[in-house]
């Protein structure tokens, strides 16, 4: 038997995924980090990719 998922449950889970993968930090933090990184921008970008993309992706998997 397969349980039907209600529209409310779908909306709740979808909003949680959205909040986890695209929070305010992903909008504001990269620009601020880029300004503060200066000449170390490449290493700062790699760090952001690991923590801002890799860890949320790992938590979904």
C-alpha distance matrix in Angstrom:
0.0 3.7 6.6 9.5 12.7 15.7 19.1 20.7 18.5 19.2 22.9 23.1 21.8 23.9 27.0 26.6 26.5 29.5 31.4 30.9 32.0 34.6 36.3 39.8 41.0 40.0 42.1 45.2 45.4 46.0 49.1 50.5 49.8 51.5 54.6 54.9 54.3 57.4 58.3 55.2 52.9 51.3 50.3 49.0 46.9 45.4 44.7 43.0 40.8 39.7 39.1 38.0 35.8 35.1 34.0 31.5 30.1 29.8 28.0 25.4 24.9
3.7 0.0 3.8 6.4 9.3 12.6 15.7 17.4 15.2 15.6 19.3 19.7 18.3 20.3 23.4 23.2 23.1 25.9 27.9 27.6 28.5 31.1 32.8 36.4 37.6 36.6 38.6 41.7 42.0 42.6 45.6 47.1 46.5 48.1 51.2 51.6 51.1 54.1 55.1 52.1 49.6 48.1 47.3 45.9 43.7 42.4 41.7 39.8 37.7 36.8 36.1 34.8 32.7 32.2 31.1 28.5 27.1 27.1 25.3 22.4 22.3
6.6 3.8 0.0 3.8 6.4 9.4 12.8 14.1 12.0 13.0 16.5 16.8 15.8 18.1 20.9 20.8 21.2 23.9 25.7 25.6 26.9 29.3 30.7 34.1 35.6 34.8 36.7 39.7 40.2 41.0 43.9 45.3 44.9 46.7 49.6 50.0 49.7 52.9 54.0 51.1 48.6 47.4 46.5 44.9 42.8 41.7 40.8 38.7 36.9 36.1 35.0 33.6 31.7 31.5 30.2 27.4 26.4 26.6 24.4 21.6 22.1
9.5 6.4 3.8 0.0 3.8 6.3 9.5 11.5 10.0 10.7 14.0 15.0 14.5 16.2 19.0 19.6 20.0 22.3 24.3 24.7 25.8 27.8 29.3 32.6 34.4 33.5 35.1 38.2 39.0 39.8 42.5 44.0 43.9 45.6 48.4 49.0 48.9 51.9 53.2 50.5 47.8 46.7 46.1 44.3 42.0 41.2 40.4 38.1 36.3 35.9 34.7 32.9 31.2 31.4 30.2 27.1 26.2 27.0 24.7 21.7 22.6
12.7 9.3 6.4 3.8 0.0 3.8 6.7 8.3 6.4 7.0 10.4 11.2 10.8 12.6 15.3 15.9 16.5 18.7 20.6 21.2 22.4 24.2 25.6 28.8 30.7 29.9 31.4 34.5 35.3 36.3 38.9 40.4 40.4 42.1 44.8 45.5 45.5 48.5 49.9 47.2 44.5 43.6 43.0 41.0 38.8 38.2 37.3 34.9 33.2 32.9 31.6 29.7 28.1 28.6 27.3 24.0 23.4 24.4 22.0 19.0 20.4
15.7 12.6 9.4 6.3 3.8 0.0 3.8 5.3 5.3 6.4 8.8 10.1 10.9 12.4 14.4 15.7 16.9 18.5 20.2 21.5 22.8 24.1 25.2 28.1 30.4 29.8 30.9 33.9 35.1 36.3 38.6 40.1 40.4 42.2 44.7 45.5 45.8 48.7 50.4 47.9 45.1 44.4 44.0 41.8 39.6 39.3 38.3 35.6 34.3 34.2 32.6 30.4 29.2 30.1 28.8 25.2 25.1 26.4 23.8 20.9 22.8
19.1 15.7 12.8 9.5 6.7 3.8 0.0 3.8 5.5 5.1 6.2 8.7 10.0 10.5 12.2 14.3 15.4 16.3 18.2 20.0 21.1 21.8 23.0 25.8 28.3 27.6 28.4 31.4 32.9 34.0 36.1 37.7 38.3 39.9 42.3 43.4 43.7 46.6 48.3 46.0 43.1 42.6 42.4 40.0 37.7 37.8 36.9 34.0 32.7 33.0 31.4 28.9 27.8 29.1 28.0 24.3 24.3 26.1 23.6 20.7 22.9
20.7 17.4 14.1 11.5 8.3 5.3 3.8 0.0 3.8 5.4 5.2 6.2 8.7 9.9 10.6 12.4 14.4 15.3 16.5 18.4 20.1 20.7 21.3 23.9 26.5 26.3 27.1 29.8 31.4 32.8 34.9 36.2 36.9 38.8 41.0 41.8 42.4 45.4 47.4 45.0 42.2 42.0 41.5 39.0 37.0 37.1 35.9 33.0 32.1 32.2 30.3 27.9 27.2 28.5 27.0 23.3 23.9 25.5 22.7 20.2 22.8
18.5 15.2 12.0 10.0 6.4 5.3 5.5 3.8 0.0 3.8 5.4 5.1 6.2 8.5 9.9 10.7 12.4 14.2 15.4 16.6 18.4 19.7 20.5 23.5 25.6 25.3 26.6 29.4 30.4 31.8 34.3 35.5 35.8 37.7 40.2 40.8 41.1 44.2 46.0 43.4 40.7 40.3 39.6 37.3 35.3 35.1 33.9 31.1 30.1 29.9 28.0 25.9 25.0 26.0 24.3 20.8 21.2 22.4 19.6 17.1 19.5
19.2 15.6 13.0 10.7 7.0 6.4 5.1 5.4 3.8 0.0 3.8 5.5 5.3 6.0 8.5 10.0 10.6 12.1 14.2 15.4 16.4 17.7 19.1 22.2 24.3 23.5 24.7 27.8 28.9 29.9 32.3 33.9 34.1 35.8 38.4 39.2 39.4 42.3 44.0 41.5 38.7 38.1 37.6 35.4 33.2 33.0 32.1 29.3 28.0 28.1 26.5 24.2 22.9 24.1 23.0 19.3 19.3 21.0 18.6 15.6 18.0
22.9 19.3 16.5 14.0 10.4 8.8 6.2 5.2 5.4 3.8 0.0 3.8 5.6 5.1 6.1 8.6 9.9 10.4 12.1 14.2 15.3 15.8 16.8 19.6 22.1 21.5 22.3 25.3 26.8 28.0 30.1 31.6 32.2 33.9 36.2 37.2 37.7 40.6 42.5 40.2 37.3 37.0 36.7 34.2 32.1 32.3 31.3 28.3 27.3 27.7 25.9 23.2 22.5 24.1 22.9 19.2 19.7 21.8 19.2 16.7 19.6
23.1 19.7 16.8 15.0 11.2 10.1 8.7 6.2 5.1 5.5 3.8 0.0 3.8 5.5 5.3 6.3 8.8 9.9 10.6 12.4 14.4 15.2 15.6 18.5 20.7 20.6 21.8 24.4 25.6 27.2 29.5 30.6 31.1 33.2 35.4 36.0 36.6 39.6 41.6 39.2 36.5 36.3 35.7 33.1 31.3 31.4 30.0 27.1 26.4 26.5 24.3 22.0 21.6 23.0 21.2 17.6 18.6 20.3 17.3 15.3 18.4
21.8 18.3 15.8 14.5 10.8 10.9 10.0 8.7 6.2 5.3 5.6 3.8 0.0 3.8 5.5 5.1 6.3 8.6 9.9 10.6 12.3 14.0 14.9 18.3 20.0 19.5 21.2 24.0 24.7 26.0 28.6 29.8 29.9 31.9 34.4 34.9 35.1 38.2 39.9 37.3 34.7 34.2 33.4 31.1 29.2 28.9 27.7 25.0 23.9 23.8 21.9 19.7 18.9 19.9 18.3 14.7 15.3 16.9 14.0 11.7 14.7
23.9 20.3 18.1 16.2 12.6 12.4 10.5 9.9 8.5 6.0 5.1 5.5 3.8 0.0 3.8 5.4 5.2 6.2 8.6 9.9 10.6 11.7 13.3 16.6 18.5 17.5 18.9 22.0 23.0 23.9 26.4 28.0 28.2 29.8 32.4 33.3 33.5 36.4 38.0 35.6 32.8 32.3 31.9 29.6 27.4 27.4 26.5 23.5 22.4 22.8 21.1 18.5 17.5 19.1 18.1 14.3 14.7 17.0 14.8 12.1 15.2
27.0 23.4 20.9 19.0 15.3 14.4 12.2 10.6 9.9 8.5 6.1 5.3 5.5 3.8 0.0 3.8 5.4 4.9 6.0 8.5 9.9 10.1 10.8 13.7 16.1 15.6 16.7 19.5 20.8 22.2 24.4 25.7 26.3 28.1 30.4 31.3 31.8 34.7 36.7 34.5 31.6 31.6 31.2 28.5 26.6 27.0 25.8 22.6 22.0 22.6 20.4 17.7 17.4 19.4 18.1 14.4 15.7 18.0 15.5 13.6 17.1
26.6 23.2 20.8 19.6 15.9 15.7 14.3 12.4 10.7 10.0 8.6 6.3 5.1 5.4 3.8 0.0 3.8 5.4 5.1 6.1 8.6 9.9 10.2 13.5 15.1 15.0 16.8 19.3 19.9 21.5 24.1 25.1 25.2 27.4 29.8 30.2 30.6 33.7 35.6 33.1 30.5 30.4 29.5 26.9 25.3 25.4 23.8 20.9 20.5 20.4 18.1 15.8 15.7 17.2 15.3 11.7 13.4 15.2 12.3 11.0 14.6
26.5 23.1 21.2 20.0 16.5 16.9 15.4 14.4 12.4 10.6 9.9 8.8 6.3 5.2 5.4 3.8 0.0 3.8 5.5 5.1 6.0 8.2 9.8 13.5 14.6 13.6 15.7 18.6 19.0 19.9 22.8 24.1 23.9 25.8 28.5 29.0 29.0 32.1 33.7 31.1 28.4 27.9 27.2 24.9 22.9 22.8 21.6 18.8 17.8 17.9 16.0 13.6 12.8 14.3 13.1 9.3 10.3 12.6 10.3 8.4 12.0
29.5 25.9 23.9 22.3 18.7 18.5 16.3 15.3 14.2 12.1 10.4 9.9 8.6 6.2 4.9 5.4 3.8 0.0 3.8 5.5 5.3 5.6 7.4 10.8 12.6 11.4 12.8 15.9 16.9 17.8 20.3 21.8 22.1 23.7 26.3 27.2 27.4 30.3 32.1 29.8 26.9 26.7 26.5 23.9 21.8 22.2 21.3 18.0 17.3 18.1 16.2 13.2 12.8 15.2 14.4 10.7 12.0 14.9 13.1 11.5 15.0
31.4 27.9 25.7 24.3 20.6 20.2 18.2 16.5 15.4 14.2 12.1 10.6 9.9 8.6 6.0 5.1 5.5 3.8 0.0 3.8 5.7 5.4 5.1 8.5 10.2 10.1 11.8 14.2 15.1 16.7 19.2 20.1 20.5 22.6 24.9 25.4 26.0 29.1 31.2 28.8 26.2 26.4 25.8 22.9 21.3 21.9 20.4 17.2 17.2 17.8 15.2 12.4 13.1 15.4 13.9 10.5 12.9 15.3 13.1 12.4 16.2
30.9 27.6 25.6 24.7 21.2 21.5 20.0 18.4 16.6 15.4 14.2 12.4 10.6 9.9 8.5 6.1 5.1 5.5 3.8 0.0 3.8 5.9 6.2 9.8 10.2 9.8 12.5 14.8 14.7 16.0 19.0 19.8 19.5 21.8 24.4 24.6 24.7 27.9 29.7 27.0 24.6 24.4 23.5 20.9 19.4 19.4 17.7 14.9 14.7 14.7 12.1 9.8 10.3 12.1 10.2 6.8 9.6 11.7 9.5 9.4 13.1
32.0 28.5 26.9 25.8 22.4 22.8 21.1 20.1 18.4 16.4 15.3 14.4 12.3 10.6 9.9 8.6 6.0 5.3 5.7 3.8 0.0 3.8 6.3 9.8 9.9 8.1 10.8 13.7 13.6 14.1 17.2 18.6 18.1 19.8 22.7 23.3 23.1 26.1 27.6 25.1 22.4 22.0 21.4 19.0 17.0 17.1 16.0 13.0 12.1 12.8 11.0 7.9 7.7 10.2 9.6 6.2 8.1 11.1 10.1 9.5 12.8
34.6 31.1 29.3 27.8 24.2 24.1 21.8 20.7 19.7 17.7 15.8 15.2 14.0 11.7 10.1 9.9 8.2 5.6 5.4 5.9 3.8 0.0 3.8 6.8 7.7 5.8 7.6 10.7 11.5 12.2 14.7 16.3 16.6 18.1 20.7 21.7 21.9 24.7 26.7 24.5 21.6 21.7 21.6 18.8 16.7 17.7 16.7 13.2 13.0 14.5 12.5 9.0 9.7 12.9 12.6 9.7 11.6 14.7 13.8 13.3 16.6
36.3 32.8 30.7 29.3 25.6 25.2 23.0 21.3 20.5 19.1 16.8 15.6 14.9 13.3 10.8 10.2 9.8 7.4 5.1 6.2 6.3 3.8 0.0 3.8 5.3 5.5 7.0 9.1 10.0 11.9 14.2 15.0 15.6 17.8 19.9 20.5 21.3 24.3 26.6 24.5 21.8 22.5 22.1 18.9 17.5 18.8 17.2 13.7 14.5 15.7 12.9 9.9 11.7 14.6 13.6 11.0 13.8 16.4 15.0 15.1 18.6
39.8 36.4 34.1 32.6 28.8 28.1 25.8 23.9 23.5 22.2 19.6 18.5 18.3 16.6 13.7 13.5 13.5 10.8 8.5 9.8 9.8 6.8 3.8 0.0 3.8 5.4 5.2 6.2 8.0 10.5 12.0 12.5 13.8 16.1 17.5 18.3 19.7 22.5 25.2 23.5 20.9 22.2 21.9 18.4 17.4 19.3 17.7 14.2 15.7 17.3 14.5 11.6 14.0 17.1 16.3 14.2 17.1 19.6 18.4 18.8 22.2
41.0 37.6 35.6 34.4 30.7 30.4 28.3 26.5 25.6 24.3 22.1 20.7 20.0 18.5 16.1 15.1 14.6 12.6 10.2 10.2 9.9 7.7 5.3 3.8 0.0 3.8 5.3 5.3 5.1 7.9 10.1 10.1 10.7 13.4 15.1 15.4 16.5 19.6 22.2 20.2 17.8 19.1 18.5 15.0 14.4 16.2 14.2 10.9 12.9 14.3 11.4 8.9 12.0 14.9 14.0 12.8 15.9 18.0 17.2 18.3 21.4
40.0 36.6 34.8 33.5 29.9 29.8 27.6 26.3 25.3 23.5 21.5 20.6 19.5 17.5 15.6 15.0 13.6 11.4 10.1 9.8 8.1 5.8 5.5 5.4 3.8 0.0 3.8 5.9 5.8 6.6 9.3 10.6 10.8 12.5 14.9 15.8 16.3 19.1 21.3 19.3 16.4 17.2 17.1 13.9 12.4 14.2 12.9 9.2 10.5 12.5 10.4 7.1 9.5 12.9 12.9 11.5 13.9 16.6 16.3 16.9 19.8
42.1 38.6 36.7 35.1 31.4 30.9 28.4 27.1 26.6 24.7 22.3 21.8 21.2 18.9 16.7 16.8 15.7 12.8 11.8 12.5 10.8 7.6 7.0 5.2 5.3 3.8 0.0 3.8 6.1 6.8 7.9 9.7 11.1 12.3 14.1 15.7 16.7 19.1 21.6 20.2 17.1 18.4 18.9 15.6 14.0 16.5 15.7 12.0 13.3 15.9 14.0 10.7 12.8 16.4 16.6 15.1 17.2 20.2 19.9 20.1 23.1
45.2 41.7 39.7 38.2 34.5 33.9 31.4 29.8 29.4 27.8 25.3 24.4 24.0 22.0 19.5 19.3 18.6 15.9 14.2 14.8 13.7 10.7 9.1 6.2 5.3 5.9 3.8 0.0 3.8 5.9 6.0 6.6 8.8 10.6 11.6 12.9 14.6 16.9 19.9 18.8 16.0 18.0 18.3 14.7 14.0 16.8 15.6 12.3 14.5 16.9 14.7 12.1 15.0 18.2 18.2 17.2 19.7 22.2 21.9 22.7 25.6
45.4 42.0 40.2 39.0 35.3 35.1 32.9 31.4 30.4 28.9 26.8 25.6 24.7 23.0 20.8 19.9 19.0 16.9 15.1 14.7 13.6 11.5 10.0 8.0 5.1 5.8 6.1 3.8 0.0 3.9 5.6 5.2 5.8 8.5 10.0 10.5 11.7 14.6 17.4 15.8 13.4 15.3 15.1 11.3 11.2 13.8 12.2 9.2 12.0 14.0 11.8 9.9 13.2 16.0 15.9 15.7 18.3 20.4 20.4 21.7 24.3
46.0 42.6 41.0 39.8 36.3 36.3 34.0 32.8 31.8 29.9 28.0 27.2 26.0 23.9 22.2 21.5 19.9 17.8 16.7 16.0 14.1 12.2 11.9 10.5 7.9 6.6 6.8 5.9 3.9 0.0 3.8 5.5 5.0 6.0 8.6 9.9 10.2 12.6 15.0 13.5 10.5 12.2 12.6 9.1 8.2 11.3 10.6 7.5 10.0 12.7 11.5 9.5 12.1 15.1 15.9 15.9 17.9 20.2 20.8 21.9 24.2
49.1 45.6 43.9 42.5 38.9 38.6 36.1 34.9 34.3 32.3 30.1 29.5 28.6 26.4 24.4 24.1 22.8 20.3 19.2 19.0 17.2 14.7 14.2 12.0 10.1 9.3 7.9 6.0 5.6 3.8 0.0 3.8 5.4 5.1 6.4 8.8 10.0 11.6 14.4 13.9 10.9 13.4 14.5 11.1 10.5 14.1 13.7 11.1 13.4 16.3 15.3 13.3 15.8 18.8 19.7 19.6 21.5 24.0 24.5 25.4 27.8
50.5 47.1 45.3 44.0 40.4 40.1 37.7 36.2 35.5 33.9 31.6 30.6 29.8 28.0 25.7 25.1 24.1 21.8 20.1 19.8 18.6 16.3 15.0 12.5 10.1 10.6 9.7 6.6 5.2 5.5 3.8 0.0 3.8 5.4 5.3 6.4 8.6 10.7 14.0 13.4 11.3 14.3 14.6 11.0 11.7 15.0 13.8 11.7 14.8 17.0 15.5 14.2 17.3 19.9 20.2 20.5 22.8 24.9 25.2 26.6 29.0
49.8 46.5 44.9 43.9 40.4 40.4 38.3 36.9 35.8 34.1 32.2 31.1 29.9 28.2 26.3 25.2 23.9 22.1 20.5 19.5 18.1 16.6 15.6 13.8 10.7 10.8 11.1 8.8 5.8 5.0 5.4 3.8 0.0 3.8 5.5 5.2 5.9 8.9 11.7 10.3 8.4 11.1 11.0 7.3 8.5 11.6 10.4 8.8 12.1 14.1 12.9 12.3 15.3 17.5 18.0 18.9 21.1 22.8 23.5 25.2 27.2
51.5 48.1 46.7 45.6 42.1 42.2 39.9 38.8 37.7 35.8 33.9 33.2 31.9 29.8 28.1 27.4 25.8 23.7 22.6 21.8 19.8 18.1 17.8 16.1 13.4 12.5 12.3 10.6 8.5 6.0 5.1 5.4 3.8 0.0 3.8 5.5 5.2 6.8 9.4 8.8 6.1 9.2 10.3 7.4 7.8 11.5 11.4 10.1 12.7 15.3 14.9 14.1 16.5 18.8 20.0 20.8 22.5 24.4 25.5 26.9 28.8
54.6 51.2 49.6 48.4 44.8 44.7 42.3 41.0 40.2 38.4 36.2 35.4 34.4 32.4 30.4 29.8 28.5 26.3 24.9 24.4 22.7 20.7 19.9 17.5 15.1 14.9 14.1 11.6 10.0 8.6 6.4 5.3 5.5 3.8 0.0 3.8 5.6 6.0 9.6 10.1 8.4 12.1 13.1 10.4 11.5 15.0 14.7 13.5 16.4 18.8 18.1 17.3 20.0 22.3 23.2 24.0 25.9 27.8 28.7 30.2 32.2
54.9 51.6 50.0 49.0 45.5 45.5 43.4 41.8 40.8 39.2 37.2 36.0 34.9 33.3 31.3 30.2 29.0 27.2 25.4 24.6 23.3 21.7 20.5 18.3 15.4 15.8 15.7 12.9 10.5 9.9 8.8 6.4 5.2 5.5 3.8 0.0 3.8 5.6 9.1 9.0 8.6 12.2 12.2 9.4 11.7 14.7 13.6 13.1 16.5 18.2 17.3 17.2 20.2 22.1 22.6 23.8 26.0 27.4 28.2 30.1 32.0
54.3 51.1 49.7 48.9 45.5 45.8 43.7 42.4 41.1 39.4 37.7 36.6 35.1 33.5 31.8 30.6 29.0 27.4 26.0 24.7 23.1 21.9 21.3 19.7 16.5 16.3 16.7 14.6 11.7 10.2 10.0 8.6 5.9 5.2 5.6 3.8 0.0 3.8 6.2 5.2 5.2 8.7 8.6 6.4 9.1 11.8 11.2 11.5 14.5 16.1 15.9 16.3 18.8 20.3 21.3 22.9 24.6 25.9 27.2 29.1 30.6
57.4 54.1 52.9 51.9 48.5 48.7 46.6 45.4 44.2 42.3 40.6 39.6 38.2 36.4 34.7 33.7 32.1 30.3 29.1 27.9 26.1 24.7 24.3 22.5 19.6 19.1 19.1 16.9 14.6 12.6 11.6 10.7 8.9 6.8 6.0 5.6 3.8 0.0 3.8 5.5 5.8 9.4 10.4 9.3 11.3 14.1 14.3 14.6 17.2 19.1 19.3 19.5 21.8 23.4 24.6 26.2 27.7 29.1 30.6 32.3 33.8
58.3 55.1 54.0 53.2 49.9 50.4 48.3 47.4 46.0 44.0 42.5 41.6 39.9 38.0 36.7 35.6 33.7 32.1 31.2 29.7 27.6 26.7 26.6 25.2 22.2 21.3 21.6 19.9 17.4 15.0 14.4 14.0 11.7 9.4 9.6 9.1 6.2 3.8 0.0 3.8 5.5 8.0 9.2 9.6 11.4 13.6 14.4 15.5 17.5 19.2 20.1 20.6 22.4 23.6 25.3 27.1 28.3 29.5 31.4 33.1 34.2
55.2 52.1 51.1 50.5 47.2 47.9 46.0 45.0 43.4 41.5 40.2 39.2 37.3 35.6 34.5 33.1 31.1 29.8 28.8 27.0 25.1 24.5 24.5 23.5 20.2 19.3 20.2 18.8 15.8 13.5 13.9 13.4 10.3 8.8 10.1 9.0 5.2 5.5 3.8 0.0 3.8 5.6 5.7 6.3 8.7 10.3 10.9 12.4 14.5 15.8 16.8 17.7 19.5 20.3 21.8 24.0 25.1 26.1 28.0 29.9 30.9
52.9 49.6 48.6 47.8 44.5 45.1 43.1 42.2 40.7 38.7 37.3 36.5 34.7 32.8 31.6 30.5 28.4 26.9 26.2 24.6 22.4 21.6 21.8 20.9 17.8 16.4 17.1 16.0 13.4 10.5 10.9 11.3 8.4 6.1 8.4 8.6 5.2 5.8 5.5 3.8 0.0 3.8 5.6 5.0 6.0 8.6 9.8 10.3 12.1 14.2 15.2 15.4 17.0 18.4 20.2 21.9 22.9 24.4 26.3 27.8 28.9
51.3 48.1 47.4 46.7 43.6 44.4 42.6 42.0 40.3 38.1 37.0 36.3 34.2 32.3 31.6 30.4 27.9 26.7 26.4 24.4 22.0 21.7 22.5 22.2 19.1 17.2 18.4 18.0 15.3 12.2 13.4 14.3 11.1 9.2 12.1 12.2 8.7 9.4 8.0 5.6 3.8 0.0 3.8 5.4 5.1 6.3 8.7 9.9 10.6 12.5 14.4 14.9 15.7 16.6 18.9 20.9 21.3 22.6 24.9 26.4 27.0
50.3 47.3 46.5 46.1 43.0 44.0 42.4 41.5 39.6 37.6 36.7 35.7 33.4 31.9 31.2 29.5 27.2 26.5 25.8 23.5 21.4 21.6 22.1 21.9 18.5 17.1 18.9 18.3 15.1 12.6 14.5 14.6 11.0 10.3 13.1 12.2 8.6 10.4 9.2 5.7 5.6 3.8 0.0 3.8 5.4 5.1 6.2 8.6 9.8 10.7 12.4 13.7 14.9 15.2 17.0 19.5 20.2 20.9 23.2 25.1 25.6
49.0 45.9 44.9 44.3 41.0 41.8 40.0 39.0 37.3 35.4 34.2 33.1 31.1 29.6 28.5 26.9 24.9 23.9 22.9 20.9 19.0 18.8 18.9 18.4 15.0 13.9 15.6 14.7 11.3 9.1 11.1 11.0 7.3 7.4 10.4 9.4 6.4 9.3 9.6 6.3 5.0 5.4 3.8 0.0 3.8 5.4 5.0 6.2 8.6 9.9 10.6 11.4 13.4 14.3 15.7 17.7 19.0 20.1 21.8 23.8 24.8
46.9 43.7 42.8 42.0 38.8 39.6 37.7 37.0 35.3 33.2 32.1 31.3 29.2 27.4 26.6 25.3 22.9 21.8 21.3 19.4 17.0 16.7 17.5 17.4 14.4 12.4 14.0 14.0 11.2 8.2 10.5 11.7 8.5 7.8 11.5 11.7 9.1 11.3 11.4 8.7 6.0 5.1 5.4 3.8 0.0 3.8 5.4 5.1 6.1 8.6 9.9 9.9 11.1 12.5 14.6 16.2 16.9 18.5 20.5 21.9 23.0
45.4 42.4 41.7 41.2 38.2 39.3 37.8 37.1 35.1 33.0 32.3 31.4 28.9 27.4 27.0 25.4 22.8 22.2 21.9 19.4 17.1 17.7 18.8 19.3 16.2 14.2 16.5 16.8 13.8 11.3 14.1 15.0 11.6 11.5 15.0 14.7 11.8 14.1 13.6 10.3 8.6 6.3 5.1 5.4 3.8 0.0 3.8 5.4 5.1 6.2 8.7 9.7 10.1 10.4 12.8 15.0 15.3 16.3 18.8 20.4 20.9
44.7 41.7 40.8 40.4 37.3 38.3 36.9 35.9 33.9 32.1 31.3 30.0 27.7 26.5 25.8 23.8 21.6 21.3 20.4 17.7 16.0 16.7 17.2 17.7 14.2 12.9 15.7 15.6 12.2 10.6 13.7 13.8 10.4 11.4 14.7 13.6 11.2 14.3 14.4 10.9 9.8 8.7 6.2 5.0 5.4 3.8 0.0 3.8 5.4 5.2 6.2 8.1 9.7 9.8 11.0 13.5 14.7 15.3 17.2 19.3 20.2
43.0 39.8 38.7 38.1 34.9 35.6 34.0 33.0 31.1 29.3 28.3 27.1 25.0 23.5 22.6 20.9 18.8 18.0 17.2 14.9 13.0 13.2 13.7 14.2 10.9 9.2 12.0 12.3 9.2 7.5 11.1 11.7 8.8 10.1 13.5 13.1 11.5 14.6 15.5 12.4 10.3 9.9 8.6 6.2 5.1 5.4 3.8 0.0 3.8 5.4 5.2 5.3 7.5 8.9 10.1 11.7 13.2 14.6 16.0 17.8 19.2
40.8 37.7 36.9 36.3 33.2 34.3 32.7 32.1 30.1 28.0 27.3 26.4 23.9 22.4 22.0 20.5 17.8 17.3 17.2 14.7 12.1 13.0 14.5 15.7 12.9 10.5 13.3 14.5 12.0 10.0 13.4 14.8 12.1 12.7 16.4 16.5 14.5 17.2 17.5 14.5 12.1 10.6 9.8 8.6 6.1 5.1 5.4 3.8 0.0 3.8 5.6 5.3 5.2 6.5 9.0 10.4 10.8 12.5 14.6 15.9 16.8
39.7 36.8 36.1 35.9 32.9 34.2 33.0 32.2 29.9 28.1 27.7 26.5 23.8 22.8 22.6 20.4 17.9 18.1 17.8 14.7 12.8 14.5 15.7 17.3 14.3 12.5 15.9 16.9 14.0 12.7 16.3 17.0 14.1 15.3 18.8 18.2 16.1 19.1 19.2 15.8 14.2 12.5 10.7 9.9 8.6 6.2 5.2 5.4 3.8 0.0 3.8 5.8 5.7 4.7 6.6 9.2 9.7 10.3 12.6 14.5 15.1
39.1 36.1 35.0 34.7 31.6 32.6 31.4 30.3 28.0 26.5 25.9 24.3 21.9 21.1 20.4 18.1 16.0 16.2 15.2 12.1 11.0 12.5 12.9 14.5 11.4 10.4 14.0 14.7 11.8 11.5 15.3 15.5 12.9 14.9 18.1 17.3 15.9 19.3 20.1 16.8 15.2 14.4 12.4 10.6 9.9 8.7 6.2 5.2 5.6 3.8 0.0 3.8 5.8 5.7 5.4 7.7 9.6 10.2 11.4 13.7 15.1
38.0 34.8 33.6 32.9 29.7 30.4 28.9 27.9 25.9 24.2 23.2 22.0 19.7 18.5 17.7 15.8 13.6 13.2 12.4 9.8 7.9 9.0 9.9 11.6 8.9 7.1 10.7 12.1 9.9 9.5 13.3 14.2 12.3 14.1 17.3 17.2 16.3 19.5 20.6 17.7 15.4 14.9 13.7 11.4 9.9 9.7 8.1 5.3 5.3 5.8 3.8 0.0 3.8 6.2 6.5 6.8 8.8 10.7 11.5 13.0 14.9
35.8 32.7 31.7 31.2 28.1 29.2 27.8 27.2 25.0 22.9 22.5 21.6 18.9 17.5 17.4 15.7 12.8 12.8 13.1 10.3 7.7 9.7 11.7 14.0 12.0 9.5 12.8 15.0 13.2 12.1 15.8 17.3 15.3 16.5 20.0 20.2 18.8 21.8 22.4 19.5 17.0 15.7 14.9 13.4 11.1 10.1 9.7 7.5 5.2 5.7 5.8 3.8 0.0 3.8 5.8 5.7 6.1 8.6 10.2 10.9 12.4
35.1 32.2 31.5 31.4 28.6 30.1 29.1 28.5 26.0 24.1 24.1 23.0 19.9 19.1 19.4 17.2 14.3 15.2 15.4 12.1 10.2 12.9 14.6 17.1 14.9 12.9 16.4 18.2 16.0 15.1 18.8 19.9 17.5 18.8 22.3 22.1 20.3 23.4 23.6 20.3 18.4 16.6 15.2 14.3 12.5 10.4 9.8 8.9 6.5 4.7 5.7 6.2 3.8 0.0 3.8 5.7 5.2 6.0 8.6 10.0 10.5
34.0 31.1 30.2 30.2 27.3 28.8 28.0 27.0 24.3 23.0 22.9 21.2 18.3 18.1 18.1 15.3 13.1 14.4 13.9 10.2 9.6 12.6 13.6 16.3 14.0 12.9 16.6 18.2 15.9 15.9 19.7 20.2 18.0 20.0 23.2 22.6 21.3 24.6 25.3 21.8 20.2 18.9 17.0 15.7 14.6 12.8 11.0 10.1 9.0 6.6 5.4 6.5 5.8 3.8 0.0 3.8 5.4 5.0 6.2 8.7 9.9
31.5 28.5 27.4 27.1 24.0 25.2 24.3 23.3 20.8 19.3 19.2 17.6 14.7 14.3 14.4 11.7 9.3 10.7 10.5 6.8 6.2 9.7 11.0 14.2 12.8 11.5 15.1 17.2 15.7 15.9 19.6 20.5 18.9 20.8 24.0 23.8 22.9 26.2 27.1 24.0 21.9 20.9 19.5 17.7 16.2 15.0 13.5 11.7 10.4 9.2 7.7 6.8 5.7 5.7 3.8 0.0 3.8 5.4 5.0 6.4 8.8
30.1 27.1 26.4 26.2 23.4 25.1 24.3 23.9 21.2 19.3 19.7 18.6 15.3 14.7 15.7 13.4 10.3 12.0 12.9 9.6 8.1 11.6 13.8 17.1 15.9 13.9 17.2 19.7 18.3 17.9 21.5 22.8 21.1 22.5 25.9 26.0 24.6 27.7 28.3 25.1 22.9 21.3 20.2 19.0 16.9 15.3 14.7 13.2 10.8 9.7 9.6 8.8 6.1 5.2 5.4 3.8 0.0 3.8 5.4 5.2 6.3
29.8 27.1 26.6 27.0 24.4 26.4 26.1 25.5 22.4 21.0 21.8 20.3 16.9 17.0 18.0 15.2 12.6 14.9 15.3 11.7 11.1 14.7 16.4 19.6 18.0 16.6 20.2 22.2 20.4 20.2 24.0 24.9 22.8 24.4 27.8 27.4 25.9 29.1 29.5 26.1 24.4 22.6 20.9 20.1 18.5 16.3 15.3 14.6 12.5 10.3 10.2 10.7 8.6 6.0 5.0 5.4 3.8 0.0 3.8 5.4 5.1
28.0 25.3 24.4 24.7 22.0 23.8 23.6 22.7 19.6 18.6 19.2 17.3 14.0 14.8 15.5 12.3 10.3 13.1 13.1 9.5 10.1 13.8 15.0 18.4 17.2 16.3 19.9 21.9 20.4 20.8 24.5 25.2 23.5 25.5 28.7 28.2 27.2 30.6 31.4 28.0 26.3 24.9 23.2 21.8 20.5 18.8 17.2 16.0 14.6 12.6 11.4 11.5 10.2 8.6 6.2 5.0 5.4 3.8 0.0 3.8 5.5
25.4 22.4 21.6 21.7 19.0 20.9 20.7 20.2 17.1 15.6 16.7 15.3 11.7 12.1 13.6 11.0 8.4 11.5 12.4 9.4 9.5 13.3 15.1 18.8 18.3 16.9 20.1 22.7 21.7 21.9 25.4 26.6 25.2 26.9 30.2 30.1 29.1 32.3 33.1 29.9 27.8 26.4 25.1 23.8 21.9 20.4 19.3 17.8 15.9 14.5 13.7 13.0 10.9 10.0 8.7 6.4 5.2 5.4 3.8 0.0 3.8
24.9 22.3 22.1 22.6 20.4 22.8 22.9 22.8 19.5 18.0 19.6 18.4 14.7 15.2 17.1 14.6 12.0 15.0 16.2 13.1 12.8 16.6 18.6 22.2 21.4 19.8 23.1 25.6 24.3 24.2 27.8 29.0 27.2 28.8 32.2 32.0 30.6 33.8 34.2 30.9 28.9 27.0 25.6 24.8 23.0 20.9 20.2 19.2 16.8 15.1 15.1 14.9 12.4 10.5 9.9 8.8 6.3 5.1 5.5 3.8 0.0
